[in-house]
Amino acid sequence: MEISDKNVAEFAQEIAQIPFFNDLDPGVLLGRVSFLKDVDREFLEEIAPKCILRVFQQGEVVCHQGEYGNTFYLILKGKVEVSVRTQENPHIALAVLEQEDFFGEYAPLAETARTATVTALDRAILIEVGKEAFLSLRDNYPSVKDRIDKVYFERILATQLRKIGLFQDLPNEVIEALKDKVELEEFDRGDVIIKMGDRADSLYLIRSGFVKVRIGEGDDEKVFAYLKDGSYFGEMSLLHGGERNADVVAVTRIELVKIHSEDFVNLIEKFPGVKERLELIVAQREEDTKEISEDDERARKMKFAVDTGLVQAGRILLIDLDTCLRCNSCVEACAATHDGFPRIQRTGQKLGRVLLPTTCLHCTDPECMLCPHGGIYRDKDGEIHHTVQCIHCGGCARRCPYGNILIIKIDDKKQSRLRWPFGGKGKVSDQAEEAKKPLSARQRVVKCDMCFDQPFIACVYNCPVGACRVITPEQFLELSTE
Amino acid sequence: MSNGTLNNTSNVNKIMAAATLVITIAVLLMYKALPIEYQGARTTFGKGLGITALALALFSMLYSLRRIHMKYRWGKLEAWLQIHIYTGLLALLFALIHSNWRFQPGAATTALILLFLTDLSGIVGWVIYIYAPSAMSERDGEKYGSPDEIYARMDKIRQSIETLEHRIAKAGNSDEEMMSEISSGEEELKVLDHDLKIAMRREEMIGIWLNVHIPISAAFIVVASVHGFVTFYL
């Protein structure tokens, strides 16, 4: 029988039609996988429909680094290679996994992107376990949990150490030895990870999330840099000795790999190449810091980009207020493209001449996705969308820390139509009457996803003067807002 | 977005400006080069110019159609606006040469005057489009904020009023503090409603010239069509 992509329950049903195997059921079949040998047959039968048999030919990629996925894989047959790419090196082989091994545990556990690419080295037969089944397996069976967590922790460290360009030339055994000495730490949004003036005792590698490097607090805060996964901080004080020269604060929930100063010092003594690379980077960072401290506008933009979450976005939608005609074409085009419900408003954060309308940032750590109805999901490119299961309760809108999800009353959509150029006034005078209706009655929850399913971005395409634009966060930091 | 600025002169603008300049020079040179007997409105050259002027004006008006139909892939509206502006200007040039600089009372001169006024109001609009936005932007004192911003503030206040009313209804008695919060919220709503009307009026001011531009251009098309009909069929 040819194995093709089908769930284990269906597969068992097919096999059971062969007389010799007629006592086989999905539970028995899954139970033969050694990883699942301690799991009850009833439980396995329950999760079998959520486990899919997958066949990959030699060279075929099972999952790509950076794509979002939430499934876990068990290898039934064949070999796969786990590799990562970095800016410096497009292919770093981390491990070869064989029959009885597993992979893909990080994405469903941390709800983040795949951290490595997995490629079949020969014909590989895998069981793909859905997120719900995987989490319930892990929660219900301590032996499974222990095994997953142990491997998860080891792999995180190995992958992270390998991904940092600083350590690219280190021999495997050094990485392995270092792996046993480092710690994995987690911080919540707003937590101060490094305090200015503290004694420098460690180097931090960012596993996931964002941090900002700042001096001062509140209105006096000056943001010098933001760093994301794959980067590191704390190196300046370690290299020069002495105290920390800036605060480092978590912008999102963040996972860090902490290397203690003595281990780090030992390492750079043994491997002068690491020290040389680090000195170059420190010199560059010092120069950047000096530039920003002399350039108030850039510092203000940096703080704005961090505070508004722009640094998390792949692309930014902006309106240039010095060009915008206030004609509302953007909103009308948005409404025309999305069933009459505009997903943007000409309101939002402003910096000088730049207005950032309400646009989803597809956050690293999206609070909106805590939806009990399964009404919102992240696709494999990391973009977040509402699903047909959305009941428009508005929970996601309330949870979004940036206010980028809108709740539109069904009647509101009339206001956005034909206000200009034909002199319509919208339904301004009816606002008070609208307010008397119960809040939950007839509303639509929408968010701008930059028309991901359209051939063009409606607001940009329909702006008569090009005031509505899409740029990257890097371009935002370079542009003049004055 | 080059050189880190938001200032943008689109390629369509540059292409249209260059094409308009080239066409203007070419037509004027051609007109100058023609013997006098071929320069009149009733000559083949003159009629050709007249028909082209009307065609350009009609093509220019397609912008309004594009402006209304936003969900179709008919090209960027920004490019359409540039085409609208330059074809409108070219239409006037062609019409002027078509007239052979002779303006006698009748449909032809009326059409020419209407086209001139259309272009004039268009140029006024163009200037408004260039200078009004920066004057309205916050740095120059946008006191009220955009209508959307005011809507958003009003929505928040309404939601908190609803929550308070819901709490009062649930408790079965009226708490004085809550009642005063509701009444101050309602007061604020009145002020915002007033601000909203002003903000909307301010935004509509930017497009007020359209109330002149659109009717005159429609009148031009009617009169120019009458002129064409009379020329060819009567």
Boltz contact constraints between the chains, C-beta under 6 A:
constraints:
  - contact:
      token1: [A, 320]
      token2: [B, 6]
      max_distance: 6.0
  - contact:
      token1: [A, 321]
      token2: [B, 137]
      max_distance: 6.0
  - contact:
      token1: [A, 322]
      token2: [B, 133]
      max_distance: 6.0
  - contact:
      token1: [A, 322]
      token2: [B, 134]
      max_distance: 6.0
  - contact:
      token1: [A, 322]
      token2: [B, 137]
      max_distance: 6.0
  - contact:
      token1: [A, 323]
      token2: [B, 133]
      max_distance: 6.0
  - contact:
      token1: [A, 324]
      token2: [B, 133]
      max_distance: 6.0
  - contact:
      token1: [A, 325]
      token2: [B, 129]
      max_distance: 6.0
  - contact:
      token1: [A, 325]
      token2: [B, 206]
      max_distance: 6.0
  - contact:
      token1: [A, 326]
      token2: [B, 203]
      max_distance: 6.0
  - contact:
      token1: [A, 326]
      token2: [B, 206]
      max_distance: 6.0
  - contact:
      token1: [A, 333]
      token2: [B, 70]
      max_distance: 6.0
  - contact:
      token1: [A, 336]
      token2: [B, 70]
      max_distance: 6.0
  - contact:
      token1: [A, 336]
      token2: [B, 71]
      max_distance: 6.0
  - contact:
      token1: [A, 337]
      token2: [B, 71]
      max_distance: 6.0
  - contact:
      token1: [A, 345]
      token2: [B, 148]
      max_distance: 6.0
  - contact:
      token1: [A, 346]
      token2: [B, 146]
      max_distance: 6.0
  - contact:
      token1: [A, 346]
      token2: [B, 148]
      max_distance: 6.0
  - contact:
      token1: [A, 347]
      token2: [B, 148]
      max_distance: 6.0
  - contact:
      token1: [A, 347]
      token2: [B, 149]
      max_distance: 6.0
  - contact:
      token1: [A, 347]
      token2: [B, 152]
      max_distance: 6.0
  - contact:
      token1: [A, 353]
      token2: [B, 137]
      max_distance: 6.0
  - contact:
      token1: [A, 420]
      token2: [B, 207]
      max_distance: 6.0
  - contact:
      token1: [A, 421]
      token2: [B, 207]
      max_distance: 6.0
  - contact:
      token1: [A, 421]
      token2: [B, 210]
      max_distance: 6.0
  - contact:
      token1: [A, 428]
      token2: [B, 196]
      max_distance: 6.0
  - contact:
      token1: [A, 435]
      token2: [B, 158]
      max_distance: 6.0
  - contact:
      token1: [A, 439]
      token2: [B, 162]
      max_distance: 6.0
  - contact:
      token1: [A, 455]
      token2: [B, 73]
      max_distance: 6.0
  - contact:
      token1: [A, 461]
      token2: [B, 76]
      max_distance: 6.0
  - contact:
      token1: [A, 462]
      token2: [B, 70]
      max_distance: 6.0
  - contact:
      token1: [A, 462]
      token2: [B, 77]
      max_distance: 6.0
  - contact:
      token1: [A, 464]
      token2: [B, 77]
      max_distance: 6.0
  - contact:
      token1: [A, 464]
      token2: [B, 78]
      max_distance: 6.0
  - contact:
      token1: [A, 464]
      token2: [B, 81]
      max_distance: 6.0
  - contact:
      token1: [A, 466]
      token2: [B, 8]
      max_distance: 6.0
  - contact:
      token1: [A, 466]
      token2: [B, 10]
      max_distance: 6.0
  - contact:
      token1: [A, 466]
      token2: [B, 78]
      max_distance: 6.0
  - contact:
      token1: [A, 471]
      token2: [B, 1]
      max_distance: 6.0
  - contact:
      token1: [A, 475]
      token2: [B, 1]
      max_distance: 6.0
  - contact:
      token1: [A, 478]
      token2: [B, 4]
      max_distance: 6.0
  - contact:
      token1: [A, 479]
      token2: [B, 4]
      max_distance: 6.0
  - contact:
      token1: [A, 479]
      token2: [B, 6]
      max_distance: 6.0
  - contact:
      token1: [A, 480]
      token2: [B, 4]
      max_distance: 6.0
  - contact:
      token1: [A, 480]
      token2: [B, 5]
      max_distance: 6.0
